[in-house]
Amino acid sequence: MDRIHDLTTEITQLEYDLACLANQISRQSTPIVSRQSTSQSTTSRRRNISPQNRRVTFSTGTGQVGPNSRDPNTSNRRTNVNSSDGLGNAHGASQHSTQSQGQLLSNSADTMYSRYRKNIVKPATYNGKSSWIDFKWHFDICAQLNEWSEDEKGLYLAVALREGAQAVLGNLPVQSRKNYNDLSKALEDRIVPSNQMDLYRAHLKDRKQKASESIPELGQDIRRLTNLAYAKAPNDVRETLATEYFIDSLHSSDMRLRVKQSRPKNLNEAICLAVELDAFNKEDKKRDEAGGFVLRTDADAPCENSLVRKMLEDTNKALSEMRREIKEIKDNQKLGQQAGGQTLPSQEGKPRFKCYFCGKDGHIKKKCRKFLALENQQNQGKTNTGTNNSKGERNKLCVGSMDIASKVGQSGLYIHADINGTGVKLLVDTGATVSLIAPRHVGDVPLESLNADILIADGSALSVLGTTILPIKIGSFSMTHKFIVADIGIDGILGLDFMKNHDCSVDIAHKTLGLNGQSIDLFMEGNVGCYRVYLDESLHVPARSEVLALCSVHDKSGEVVSNLGVGMVEPIDSFTKSDRGLTARTLTDSPDKVPVRIMNLHNESHNLHKGTVVGQFTPVLQIVEGQACSQESVSDIPAHLKGLYDQTVSKLSNDQRYIFKAFMLKYHYLFAKDDFDLGRAESIDHKINTSDTHPIKQAPRRLPEHMHEEVNKHIDAMLERKVIQPSKSPWSSPIILAKKKDGSTRFCVDYRRLNEVTIKDAYPLPLIQESLDHLSGARWFSTLDLCMGYWQVPVQENDRPKTAFASRRGLYEFSVMPFGLCNAPATFQRLMESVFRGLQFETCLVYLDDIIVTGKTFDNMIQNLSMVFDRLSEAGLKLKAKKCNLFASEVEYLGHVVTEAGITTSQDKIKAIADWPVPRNVTEVRSFLGLCSYYRRFVPDFASIASPLHKLTNRNIEFQWTDTCQRSFDGLRHALMSAPILVNPDFSRSFILDTDASDLSIGAVLSQNINGEEKVCAYASRSLSKSERKYCVTRKELLAVIHFVKHFRHILWVLELHQPAQRAVISPNKKLSSIEVWKKVSYSD
């Protein structure tokens, strides 16, 4: 009965199509009266053939035309169209009634079409591996169709991001994640290579017409590549280049010559000439094959009316076939009832009837598998011999990127399902456009013929038996789906058609299939064998040279694999035969990041795109040690990086060295070759706000004669690098030369008078101690230093005259930010925090031009350094290799030595304290105490030890160095020279605060229990005031508790408390000796 119902529904739809076709024939036979009627007729013809098969009830006042009585989007709502409102009003009642009916159908279809157009066009997802420009064009078109606002575009773009592209969101501030312009720019900066133009030009140069590619398709792609490769060129230049590239890409040399001799003016003209020549060649070939005569086919008939009449005949034929099948089913049912008083049961509850083709029961000839198989073979034979004309050409469907016949034992993502009550394992293949099932899981279900060829990877056709609709159960969800029955080596394949029809989503990373809002687990199956090695980043390989490339290992499903142990990377034929390079064999034990040597033997450079397969990875069962051989890379480390490279590789293993070398070669351009190889920050400039102050002019100072030559060298070098320029400024400041640690001189200007009249910038610098507290948990450290950091920031053009300085050679002014300006640190810190926004305190710490990057593992450090270097590259800043220290377990940062164990004092600073002479006046005492106080957190009871020296700094006390002062001086030096290593606070653990008090001072120790041992995080102390010294012991102890809880409040403060925090309070109405109880109240400060 279900089959009869389906046939009845199809008959109703065909009757509806018949009415539309009859109406179309009637309109074509009606004389054209006006331009308006012509356009209406064309519109109705176009809209009557809807690819979505949407059905709408059409009413003429006397009855209904159409298969259903309800709109699928509404309930009991009909579209009533009065025949008097049609196009016939413009011509009177003389129009044929069939024409009026066609107008009614057209108007109703117009309503349906407009409603269909309002559906949201969903953009595709983007994972960062395909072309960003192509996706952006696609997304902008979707946004225009959906009429999204700018905010909506930003949100939809964020939602469409996947995998690597989604990581860009984490690097943006919250307000920029919803901004379409900011998000798209961040994606473009992250994904599009800096040499993208060169890559497009190389692709355009190598573009050739493919075997299955039509000439208009080739021309369209040439135009696209030309627009991308020469985006900034004028339109006429682009058009000329596109025409030349198009002619060169044609596969026929004769056609290239003829098109070029015709001298087409533009690309469109060249395409038209090529199409005409191609058609002429094909026609000439037909004439030769037919013995000089051209046979006329249906495709040659230009009359649209005959085509429509042919469609009408086919539809009538289909109707007759369906009515005959219904009659056959009913007759068989009657025969069954006459035989036994009831319908004879057959397998799966279907009526038993006989096939007139194979003679078996249970199906009819139209559904016979032998008949369908024979019909498909004949159709395929016609396709292969080329006898199909354009009208009878069969569709071609792709079932995936891999050979179906080899899918037995193949690694892939599978899902458990039930089909016809039988458990099966289906391959989830997003590369297949259709879903397939093996014949053994179909049973005796009748099959329908398929007017299409199923193509596999090598282009050959798959043996297809037919199609059928099968019940399928996945998890707790039951549904039906149309499968193609074919001889495949596995149970079946779920293709894109299943995923679209049932709104599925595949998460390869987590191996899940999203179905009806729930996640169903997928599983890997099959013998993995060899793995493919993909390029992680786009790469430029110079002519006749070798480069080291970072790659990753993927399985056949495209997922990155790791923990495979030691393996061999070997060349792959598809890459070697492409003449793009040779891959050297490599033995590695870290397949997640594989260094691969690629050699270019040609005289031209090559560009390799990200994701290119360059080799295969095979796990190694046994390693036999042999004699080591020397391996030197053709592309050596640049000379200015040699010192940094040699210093770093001594700390790394062999595999780590290869990865680090590839890393350094990738970012070599970030390191300055000398002190004047400067970057330039374009996102900020320095302003000198002096309000309405009159210009200040200072006379130049006299320098020793031998120093003038040094000044001239600095001026010449700065002029050459455009750091300074000649000036006519009314401002002038004197020159000073400062000595560096290495003995050279730094050129400076005395801007003290200028700073006095400058309005100060309040932008804060980071707290050094707060920065150091965030280094906990790191094992690897890298410190970076910008090359002449201030000189990489331009000065606003209007303020450049204020930086003028006078020399014996004249007046010059800075075009970049000079040293010595009071607001320079604020400007530079603002720049650095904008560059590393989102990475500060997570991946790196920044204090002016001092940067420290941390990592828990080697791979983590590579990843973090890559993010930092990418930000520096985007900002246009450069580093000084000599002052950088990479992949170290111990580094010096902001006067402290940082290690995995904790933080201690800098040996250079401690040596200065140890060699400090005995102070001779108050100024020298204050200098000594200032240096010691920087490290006071390393000295227990620092305030008590330094108390005698602090007394010497009081105004009312005469300076007199006593034995007590000497003991204090020696005690501080000894304490700092033997300073302990303080652990960095671990905010996931609890803290211990010990406090103490003496007659003159109070002190505290902040510590944590780590692995059963109490480790000190910091010491703190202070002297007591005169009134505090009169407190009794208990009150002093309580004072110490209160003071140091406040002092370490930034560490001890808890954001979420299950109960109110408590503290002890002394009753103010009683004497010290009568403290009753520690009253518990809610903590507040």
HELIX and SHEET records of a PDB file:
HELIX    1   1 ASP A    2  SER A   29  1                                  28    
HELIX    2   2 ARG A   35  ASN A   48  1                                  14    
HELIX    3   3 SER A   83  ASP A   85  5                                   3    
HELIX    4   4 LEU A   87  ALA A   90  5                                   4    
HELIX    5   5 SER A   97  ARG A  117  1                                  21    
HELIX    6   6 TRP A  132  ASN A  146  1                                  15    
HELIX    7   7 GLU A  150  ALA A  160  1                                  11    
HELIX    8   8 GLU A  163  GLY A  170  1                                   8    
HELIX    9   9 VAL A  174  ARG A  177  1                                   4    
HELIX   10  10 TYR A  180  ILE A  191  1                                  12    
HELIX   11  11 GLN A  196  ASP A  206  1                                  11    
HELIX   12  12 ILE A  215  ALA A  229  1                                  15    
HELIX   13  13 ASN A  235  SER A  249  1                                  15    
HELIX   14  14 SER A  253  GLN A  261  1                                   9    
HELIX   15  15 LEU A  267  GLU A  289  1                                  23    
HELIX   16  16 ASP A  298  ASP A  300  5                                   3    
HELIX   17  17 GLU A  304  GLY A  340  1                                  37    
HELIX   18  18 GLN A  347  GLY A  349  5                                   3    
HELIX   19  19 LYS A  365  LYS A  367  5                                   3    
HELIX   20  20 ARG A  369  THR A  385  1                                  17    
HELIX   21  21 ILE A  404  SER A  406  5                                   3    
HELIX   22  22 PRO A  439  HIS A  441  5                                   3    
HELIX   23  23 LEU A  496  ASN A  501  1                                   6    
HELIX   24  24 ASP A  573  THR A  576  1                                   4    
HELIX   25  25 ALA A  639  LEU A  641  5                                   3    
HELIX   26  26 LYS A  642  VAL A  649  1                                   8    
HELIX   27  27 ASN A  654  LYS A  666  1                                  13    
HELIX   28  28 HIS A  668  LEU A  670  5                                   3    
HELIX   29  29 GLU A  705  GLU A  720  1                                  16    
HELIX   30  30 ARG A  752  GLU A  756  1                                   5    
HELIX   31  31 ILE A  768  LEU A  772  1                                   5    
HELIX   32  32 ASP A  773  LEU A  775  5                                   3    
HELIX   33  33 GLY A  789  GLN A  792  5                                   4    
HELIX   34  34 GLU A  797  THR A  803  5                                   7    
HELIX   35  35 ALA A  824  VAL A  835  1                                  12    
HELIX   36  36 PHE A  858  ALA A  875  1                                  18    
HELIX   37  37 ALA A  881  LYS A  883  5                                   3    
HELIX   38  38 GLN A  907  ALA A  914  1                                   8    
HELIX   39  39 VAL A  922  SER A  933  1                                  12    
HELIX   40  40 ARG A  936  PHE A  938  5                                   3    
HELIX   41  41 PHE A  942  LEU A  952  1                                  11    
HELIX   42  42 ASP A  963  MET A  977  1                                  15    
HELIX   43  43 GLU A 1028  LYS A 1030  5                                   3    
HELIX   44  44 VAL A 1033  HIS A 1047  1                                  15    
HELIX   45  45 ARG A 1049  LEU A 1052  1                                   4    
HELIX   46  46 LEU A 1072  SER A 1074  5                                   3    
SHEET    1   A 3 GLN A  64  VAL A  65  0                                        
SHEET    2   A 3 PHE A  58  SER A  59 -1                                        
SHEET    3   A 3 THR A  79  ASN A  80  1                                        
SHEET    1   B 2 ASN A 395  CYS A 398  0                                        
SHEET    2   B 2 ALA A 452  LEU A 455  1                                        
SHEET    1   C 7 PHE A 523  GLU A 525  0                                        
SHEET    2   C 7 GLY A 412  ILE A 419 -1                                        
SHEET    3   C 7 THR A 422  VAL A 428 -1                                        
SHEET    4   C 7 GLY A 492  LEU A 494  1                                        
SHEET    5   C 7 LEU A 436  ILE A 437 -1                                        
SHEET    6   C 7 PHE A 477  ALA A 486  1                                        
SHEET    7   C 7 VAL A 464  ILE A 474 -1                                        
SHEET    1   D 3 SER A 505  ASP A 507  0                                        
SHEET    2   D 3 THR A 512  LEU A 515 -1                                        
SHEET    3   D 3 GLN A 518  ASP A 521 -1                                        
SHEET    1   E 7 LEU A 582  THR A 583  0                                        
SHEET    2   E 7 VAL A 594  ASN A 600 -1                                        
SHEET    3   E 7 SER A 545  HIS A 554 -1                                        
SHEET    4   E 7 TYR A 531  LEU A 535 -1                                        
SHEET    5   E 7 VAL A 613  PRO A 619 -1                                        
SHEET    6   E 7 GLY A 567  GLU A 570 -1                                        
SHEET    7   E 7 THR A 586  THR A 588 -1                                        
SHEET    1   F 2 LEU A 539  VAL A 541  0                                        
SHEET    2   F 2 HIS A 606  LEU A 608 -1                                        
SHEET    1   G 3 ILE A 724  PRO A 726  0                                        
SHEET    2   G 3 GLY A 810  PHE A 814 -1                                        
SHEET    3   G 3 PHE A 805  SER A 807 -1                                        
SHEET    1   H 2 ILE A 735  LYS A 739  0                                        
SHEET    2   H 2 THR A 745  VAL A 749 -1                                        
SHEET    1   I 4 CYS A 844  TYR A 847  0                                        
SHEET    2   I 4 ASP A 850  GLY A 855 -1                                        
SHEET    3   I 4 TRP A 780  ASP A 785 -1                                        
SHEET    4   I 4 ASN A 885  ALA A 888 -1                                        
SHEET    1   J 3 GLU A 890  TYR A 893  0                                        
SHEET    2   J 3 HIS A 896  THR A 899 -1                                        
SHEET    3   J 3 ILE A 903  THR A 905 -1                                        
SHEET    1   K 3 ILE A 992  ALA A 997  0                                        
SHEET    2   K 3 SER A1001  ILE A1010 -1                                        
SHEET    3   K 3 GLU A1013  SER A1023 -1                                        
END                                                                             
